[in-house]
Amino acid sequence: MAETTIQDGIKRVAKKQKDVEGFIGISSKFAVLNRLTTRDLNNNTNAPTFSLYSKDDITTYLSNPYTYEKQLRRAVTYIYGASSHFRRLIQYFVGLSDLCYIVEPYRIDPKKANIKTVNNNYRKVLNMLSSMSVKTQFPKILTVVLREDTFFGTLWVTNDNITIQQLPSEYCAVSSIEGNVLNVTFDFSYFDSHSNMLDFYPAEFKTKYNTYKNQRMSKWIELDSPTSFAIKCNTDILDYSIPPFAGILREIYDIEDYKQLKLTKTALENYAMLAMTLPMEDDGSWGIDLDKAKEFWRNLDAVLPEEVGSVLTPMPLNKISFERSNTGDTNTIADAEQNLFTAAGVSSLLFNNEKASANALLLSIKADQAITYGIIKSIEDVINRFIQSQSYGKNFKVNFLDVSAYNRKEAGEAYLKAASYGLPTISMYAASQGLGQAELDGMSFLETQVLGLQDLFRPIQSSTQMSGDNLDSNAATDEGGAPTKGVGEITESGEQNQEDA
């Protein structure tokens, strides 16, 4: 009996030791994955290549975007770094969403649902979204999509972190649609010339690359869903990627051409020429000895500054100017910049235009925001497919709100008004103001029960909170009229009156 007890004790100790070793192994693995290495600088044999593309090159690429897909993608990537106008345009569209979201129930019958189970799963979904760092990772996706049209990505998933890794676009293609999300097929011949990069990709890539090598399968193999995905701006064209703003690349070159022309014109206007005319007699002979005249000319030319030239001539010279003399001369660079944004389909009022009208500007932003929001909804489908693939997320989905810095006040007031009538929009209001569901009740718990802030601060008294007997007669002022209206709440004439006041 004692011997059996000892053996059982030894087995329990061995099992605990094995569990500890397994836990340490898993923890170390997660620690490695949480620190995602993108390249080894000590053994880096690859460097990005950049080329200066001409306007003729761009025209050729646009003539057949399917054939020149790779060149067109490289061209917009180069111009994104070289042109402040193009980069600012892309970042403007990226900023048209706050990426605020709420988690909603999905296929739940409130009369039959178990409250405790729903709450536990709801917390797990919120924690998963928090580990994804939505507001820091997703703007990078938006930038790539608006610049190149398609973002190909895969997920590194651990217990406490989800990292999105971008895949090389030239070795990716859209193969199928699953759950309204584009799936990715990867060209595994990429690792034939980039074998040192294989360790920097999830384990799935190493497995499928070995399959491609050993079984001599097709180099194009579809990646597993829901961890791999593609986000596309032009979802109506799935065969190839065409940058959404590829049509304005030639206008960007026009701006540079006009700048060079203006620089040349300004440089020429800084030059001058002095003409020394030789006098002539009536019989056609020189009125001064030619050698002496040359000596005088050389003396003059020696003391002139570099910007002033001189010439010795027997005949009069007249100035011929190509400058525009009319007072209505236009600024060709400003016109070219305005044409650029017009060609992009956005209002030039957004980018330092002197004729900016606040109301026209607001309406223009709303139209542009719809473009960005369409991409956001595609990202939403990617997240929902991943959430609902998890056991705890089958009855939840994420919903991104159509809110940005430009309409936050308007959206917040709409959600708050709906809540005042009993509609369940409190979470939407909090999210639109920058307070997500993961922080909403947590901050309320911290401020009220932990810190007791409601007892530390007293609200400021105002006339609306006091009776007529308690009002101070000296507090009255001569200020009257309605409160000043903000942008979008006032007409253009009213806006002009405010500026003139």
C-alpha positions in Angstrom: 0.0 0.0 0.0 2.8 2.4 0.9 4.7 1.4 -2.2 1.7 2.2 -4.3 1.3 5.6 -2.7 5.0 6.4 -3.3 4.7 5.4 -7.0 1.6 7.6 -7.4 3.5 10.4 -5.8 6.4 10.0 -8.2 3.9 9.9 -11.1 2.3 13.1 -9.9 5.6 14.9 -9.5 6.7 13.7 -13.0 3.4 14.9 -14.5 3.8 18.3 -12.8 7.4 18.6 -14.1 6.2 17.7 -17.6 3.4 20.3 -17.4 5.9 22.9 -16.2 8.3 22.1 -19.0 5.5 22.2 -21.5 4.3 25.5 -20.1 7.8 27.0 -20.2 8.2 25.8 -23.8 4.9 27.3 -24.9 5.6 30.6 -23.0 9.0 30.9 -24.7 7.4 30.2 -28.0 4.8 32.9 -27.4 7.6 35.3 -26.3 9.3 34.7 -29.6 6.2 35.3 -31.6 5.3 38.5 -29.7 8.6 39.9 -30.9 8.1 39.6 -34.7 11.4 39.9 -36.6 11.0 41.1 -40.1 14.6 40.8 -41.4 18.1 39.9 -40.2 20.3 42.9 -40.8 23.5 40.9 -40.3 22.6 38.6 -43.2 20.6 40.9 -45.4 21.3 40.3 -49.0 18.2 42.1 -50.3 17.7 45.8 -50.8 14.7 47.6 -52.2 15.3 49.0 -55.7 14.0 52.4 -56.8 13.7 53.9 -60.2 12.9 57.4 -61.4 9.9 56.9 -63.8 9.3 59.3 -66.6 5.9 60.6 -67.6 6.1 58.4 -70.7 6.7 55.3 -68.6 3.6 56.1 -66.6 1.6 56.5 -69.8 2.8 53.2 -71.0 1.9 51.4 -67.7 -1.6 52.9 -67.7 -2.2 51.8 -71.2 -2.2 48.1 -70.0 -2.4 48.0 -66.2 -2.7 44.2 -66.2 0.6 43.6 -68.0 2.4 46.4 -66.1 0.9 45.6 -62.7 4.3 45.2 -61.0 5.8 48.3 -62.6 2.7 50.4 -61.7 2.9 49.3 -58.1 6.6 50.2 -57.9 5.9 53.6 -59.6 3.2 54.6 -57.0 5.4 53.4 -54.2 8.3 55.6 -55.5 6.1 58.6 -56.0 4.5 58.2 -52.6 8.0 58.8 -51.1 9.0 61.4 -53.6 5.9 63.6 -53.9 4.6 65.4 -50.9 1.3 66.1 -52.8 0.7 62.4 -53.5 1.6 61.3 -49.9 -0.6 64.0 -48.4 -3.5 62.9 -50.5 -3.1 59.3 -49.4 -2.8 60.2 -45.8 -5.8 62.4 -46.0 -8.0 59.5 -47.1 -6.4 57.3 -44.4 -7.4 59.9 -41.8 -11.0 59.8 -42.8 -11.8 57.1 -40.3 -11.2 57.0 -36.5 -11.4 53.2 -36.7 -13.7 53.3 -33.7 -15.8 50.1 -33.3 -18.3 48.3 -31.1 -18.8 44.6 -30.5 -22.4 43.5 -31.2 -24.3 40.3 -30.5 -24.7 38.0 -33.5 -27.4 35.3 -33.7 -28.3 35.6 -30.0 -31.8 35.1 -28.7 -32.0 37.4 -25.7 -34.8 35.3 -24.1 -32.7 32.1 -24.2 -29.2 33.3 -23.8 -27.1 32.6 -20.6 -26.0 36.0 -19.3 -22.9 34.6 -17.6 -21.7 32.8 -20.8 -22.5 35.7 -23.0 -20.5 38.1 -20.7 -17.5 35.8 -20.6 -17.4 35.4 -24.4 -17.9 39.1 -24.8 -14.9 39.8 -22.7 -12.8 37.4 -24.7 -13.7 39.1 -27.9 -12.9 42.5 -26.5 -9.5 41.2 -25.3 -8.8 39.7 -28.7 -9.5 43.1 -30.4 -7.4 44.9 -27.9 -4.5 42.6 -28.6 -4.9 43.3 -32.3 -4.1 47.1 -31.8 -6.7 48.2 -34.3 -5.8 51.9 -34.3 -2.1 51.4 -34.9 -2.1 48.4 -37.2 -5.0 49.1 -39.5 -3.9 52.6 -40.7 -0.9 50.8 -42.3 -3.3 48.6 -44.1 -5.4 51.6 -45.3 -2.2 53.3 -46.6 -1.2 50.3 -48.7 -4.7 49.8 -50.1 -5.1 53.4 -51.1 -1.6 53.5 -52.5 -1.4 50.2 -54.3 -5.0 48.9 -54.3 -4.4 45.5 -52.5 -3.0 44.6 -49.1 -2.0 40.9 -48.7 -1.5 39.9 -45.1 -1.3 37.1 -42.6 -1.7 36.9 -38.8 0.7 35.9 -36.1 -1.7 34.7 -33.3 -0.7 34.2 -29.6 -2.6 34.2 -26.4 -2.0 37.9 -25.8 -1.0 39.4 -29.2 -2.2 39.4 -32.8 0.3 40.9 -35.2 -0.5 41.5 -38.9 2.4 40.8 -41.3 2.3 42.2 -44.8 3.1 39.7 -47.6 5.2 40.7 -50.7 2.5 41.8 -53.2 4.4 40.7 -56.3 4.2 37.0 -55.1 0.5 37.2 -54.0 -2.8 36.9 -55.9 -6.5 36.8 -55.0 -7.7 33.2 -55.5 -11.1 32.9 -53.9 -13.7 34.6 -51.7 -14.7 33.1 -48.4 -17.1 34.7 -46.0 -17.1 37.8 -48.1 -13.3 38.0 -47.6 -10.6 37.6 -50.3 -8.3 34.6 -49.9 -4.6 34.7 -50.9 -2.6 32.4 -53.1 1.1 32.7 -52.5 3.9 32.0 -55.0 6.2 29.8 -52.9 9.0 30.1 -55.5 9.7 33.4 -53.6 11.6 31.4 -51.0 13.9 29.8 -53.7 15.7 33.2 -53.9 14.8 34.3 -50.4 15.4 31.2 -48.3 16.8 33.3 -45.4 13.3 34.9 -45.0 11.5 31.6 -44.4 12.0 31.8 -40.7 10.3 35.2 -40.6 7.0 33.8 -41.7 4.4 31.7 -39.8 4.9 27.9 -39.7 2.3 27.4 -42.4 4.7 28.9 -45.0 7.5 26.5 -44.1 5.2 23.5 -44.3 3.8 24.5 -47.7 7.2 25.4 -49.1 8.5 21.9 -48.2 5.4 20.4 -49.9 6.1 22.6 -53.0 9.7 21.4 -53.1 9.4 17.8 -52.2 6.2 16.9 -54.1 6.9 19.2 -57.1 3.5 20.8 -56.8 2.5 24.1 -58.4 4.3 27.0 -56.9 0.9 28.8 -56.3 -0.6 27.4 -53.1 -3.6 29.0 -51.3 -2.9 30.1 -47.7 -5.1 29.0 -44.8 -8.0 31.2 -43.8 -9.0 33.0 -41.7 -5.4 33.9 -40.7 -4.5 35.0 -44.3 -6.5 37.6 -46.2 -6.5 40.3 -48.8 -8.0 43.8 -48.6 -8.8 45.5 -51.9 -10.0 48.9 -52.8 -11.3 48.1 -56.3 -13.2 45.0 -55.4 -14.9 45.0 -58.8 -11.5 44.2 -60.4 -10.1 41.0 -58.8 -7.7 39.8 -61.6 -5.1 42.5 -60.9 -4.3 45.5 -58.7 -4.6 49.0 -60.1 -3.8 51.8 -57.7 -6.9 53.9 -57.0 -5.0 57.2 -57.8 -2.9 55.9 -60.7 -4.8 58.3 -63.0 -3.2 61.4 -61.3 0.4 60.3 -61.6 0.9 62.4 -64.8 -0.6 65.5 -63.1 2.1 65.0 -60.4 4.8 65.2 -63.1 3.1 68.3 -64.6 3.6 70.1 -61.2 7.3 69.2 -61.3 7.6 70.4 -65.0 6.0 73.7 -64.2 8.3 74.2 -61.2 11.3 73.6 -63.5 9.9 76.1 -66.0 9.3 78.7 -63.4 12.8 78.2 -62.0 14.3 78.6 -65.5 12.2 81.7 -66.1 13.2 83.2 -62.8 16.9 82.5 -63.5 16.7 84.1 -67.0 15.1 87.2 -65.6 18.1 87.7 -63.3 20.4 88.1 -66.3 21.2 91.3 -68.3 23.3 92.2 -71.3 25.1 95.5 -72.1 25.6 96.4 -75.8 28.5 98.6 -76.8 27.7 100.0 -80.3 30.5 101.1 -82.6 29.9 104.5 -84.2 30.0 104.6 -88.0 30.7 107.4 -90.5 28.5 108.3 -93.4 30.9 106.6 -95.8 30.6 103.3 -93.8 34.0 103.6 -92.0 34.3 103.1 -88.2 34.0 106.2 -86.1 36.6 104.8 -83.7 39.6 102.6 -84.2 38.4 98.9 -83.9 41.3 97.8 -81.8 40.7 100.6 -79.3 37.0 99.7 -79.3 37.9 96.1 -78.5 40.1 97.3 -75.7 37.3 99.4 -74.2 34.9 96.4 -74.5 37.4 94.1 -72.7 37.8 96.6 -69.8 34.0 96.8 -69.5 33.5 93.0 -69.6 36.2 92.4 -67.0 34.3 94.5 -64.3 30.8 93.2 -65.0 29.2 90.7 -62.6 28.6 87.2 -63.6 24.9 87.7 -64.3 25.6 90.6 -66.7 27.0 89.9 -70.2 28.4 92.3 -72.8 28.7 92.4 -76.5 30.5 94.7 -79.0 28.3 95.2 -82.1 28.2 97.6 -85.0 24.4 97.6 -85.1 21.7 98.4 -82.5 20.2 95.6 -80.4 16.5 95.4 -79.3 15.3 93.4 -76.3 12.9 90.5 -77.2 10.9 89.3 -74.1 8.7 86.3 -73.8 7.2 87.4 -70.5 3.4 87.8 -70.2 2.7 91.5 -69.8 -1.1 91.2 -69.0 -2.0 91.9 -65.4 -4.3 88.8 -65.3 -1.3 86.4 -65.5 -2.0 83.1 -63.8 0.1 81.0 -61.6 0.7 77.9 -63.6 2.0 75.9 -60.6 -1.1 76.7 -58.5 -3.3 75.7 -61.5 -1.4 72.4 -61.9 -1.8 71.6 -58.2 -5.5 72.4 -58.3 -5.8 70.2 -61.4 -4.1 67.4 -59.5 -6.7 67.3 -56.8 -9.5 67.8 -59.3 -8.2 64.7 -61.2 -8.1 62.8 -57.9 -11.8 63.6 -57.3 -11.2 65.6 -54.1 -11.8 69.2 -53.4 -8.7 71.5 -53.7 -10.3 73.4 -50.8 -8.8 70.8 -48.5 -5.2 71.7 -49.4 -4.5 75.4 -48.7 -6.9 77.0 -51.1 -7.6 80.6 -50.5 -11.3 80.3 -51.6 -12.1 77.7 -49.0 -15.7 77.6 -47.8 -16.4 75.7 -44.6 -19.7 74.2 -45.7 -18.5 73.2 -49.2 -15.4 71.7 -47.6 -17.6 69.7 -45.1 -19.7 68.2 -47.9 -16.6 67.3 -49.9 -15.1 65.5 -46.9 -18.3 63.5 -46.5 -18.1 62.3 -50.1 -14.4 61.3 -49.6 -15.2 59.6 -46.3 -17.5 57.2 -48.1 -14.5 55.8 -50.1 -12.4 55.1 -47.0 -15.4 53.7 -45.1 -15.9 51.1 -47.9 -12.4 49.8 -47.3 -13.0 49.8 -43.5 -16.0 47.5 -44.1 -13.8 45.1 -45.9 -11.4 45.1 -42.9 -14.5 44.5 -40.7 -15.3 41.4 -42.7 -11.7 40.1 -42.2 -12.0 40.6 -38.4 -15.5 39.1 -38.2 -14.4 36.0 -40.1 -11.5 35.5 -37.6 -13.7 36.2 -34.5 -16.4 33.8 -35.6 -13.8 31.1 -36.3 -13.1 31.1 -32.5 -15.3 29.1 -30.2 -16.0 32.1 -28.0 -16.7 34.5 -30.9 -19.5 32.6 -32.8 -22.2 34.9 -31.4 -20.4 38.3 -31.8 -19.3 40.6 -34.6 -17.4 43.9 -34.7 -19.0 46.9 -36.3 -16.8 49.9 -37.4 -18.6 53.2 -37.1 -18.6 55.8 -39.9 -16.8 58.4 -37.7 -13.8 60.6 -38.3 -12.3 63.7 -36.8 -14.4 65.7 -39.3 -17.9 64.4 -38.2 -17.2 63.2 -34.6 -19.3 65.9 -33.1 -22.2 65.3 -35.5 -22.1 61.5 -35.0 -21.8 61.9 -31.2 -24.9 64.1 -31.0 -26.9 61.7 -33.2 -26.0 58.7 -30.9 -26.6 60.7 -27.8 -30.0 61.9 -29.0 -31.0 58.3 -29.9 -29.9 57.1 -26.5 -32.1 59.8 -24.8 -35.1 58.1 -26.5 -34.1 54.7 -25.1 -32.2 53.2 -28.1 -29.1 51.1 -27.3 -26.6 53.6 -28.6 -24.6 54.3 -25.5 -21.6 52.2 -26.6 -21.7 53.9 -30.0 -21.6 57.3 -28.5 -18.7 56.4 -26.2 -16.8 54.8 -29.2 -17.4 57.8 -31.3 -15.8 60.0 -28.6 -12.7 57.7 -28.3 -13.8 55.5 -25.4 -14.1 51.9 -26.6 -16.2 49.2 -24.9 -13.1 47.6 -23.5 -12.4 50.8 -21.6 -16.0 52.0 -21.0 -17.0 50.0 -17.9 -13.4 49.7 -16.8 -12.9 53.5 -16.6 -16.3 53.8 -14.8 -15.2 51.2 -12.2 -11.8 52.9 -11.8 -13.2 56.4 -11.4 -16.2 55.6 -9.2 -15.2 52.6 -7.0 -11.4 52.8 -7.0 -10.6 56.5 -7.1 -14.0 57.9 -5.9 -13.7 60.8 -8.2 -17.4 61.6 -8.0 -16.9 62.5 -4.4 -13.7 64.6 -5.0 -15.2 67.0 -7.5 -18.3 69.1 -7.3 -20.0 70.3 -10.5 -19.8 74.0 -11.2 -23.0 75.9 -10.3 -24.8 77.7 -13.0 -28.1 79.7 -13.4 -29.8 76.6 -14.7 -29.1 74.8 -11.4 -30.2 77.6 -9.1 -33.5 79.1 -8.1 -34.3 82.7 -8.8 -33.8 83.7 -5.1 -30.2 82.4 -5.1 -29.1 84.2 -8.3 -26.6 87.0 -7.8 -27.9 90.2 -9.4 -24.3 91.2 -10.2 -23.8 88.0 -12.3 -26.1 89.3 -15.0 -24.3 90.4 -18.3 -25.3 92.3 -21.3 -24.3 89.4 -23.6 -27.3 88.0 -25.5 -28.2 86.2 -28.7 -28.0 82.6 -29.7 -24.8 80.6 -29.2 -22.3 80.8 -32.0 -22.9 78.1 -34.6 -20.1 75.8 -35.7 -18.9 74.6 -39.1 -21.7 72.8 -41.0 -24.5 74.6 -38.9 -24.2 78.0 -40.6 -24.8 79.2 -44.1 -21.9 80.7 -46.2 -23.3 84.2 -45.8 -23.5 83.7 -42.1 -19.9 82.4 -42.1 -18.8 85.5 -43.9 -20.6 87.7 -41.4 -18.8 86.0 -38.6 -15.5 86.7 -40.3 -16.4 90.4 -40.8 -17.5 90.9 -37.2 
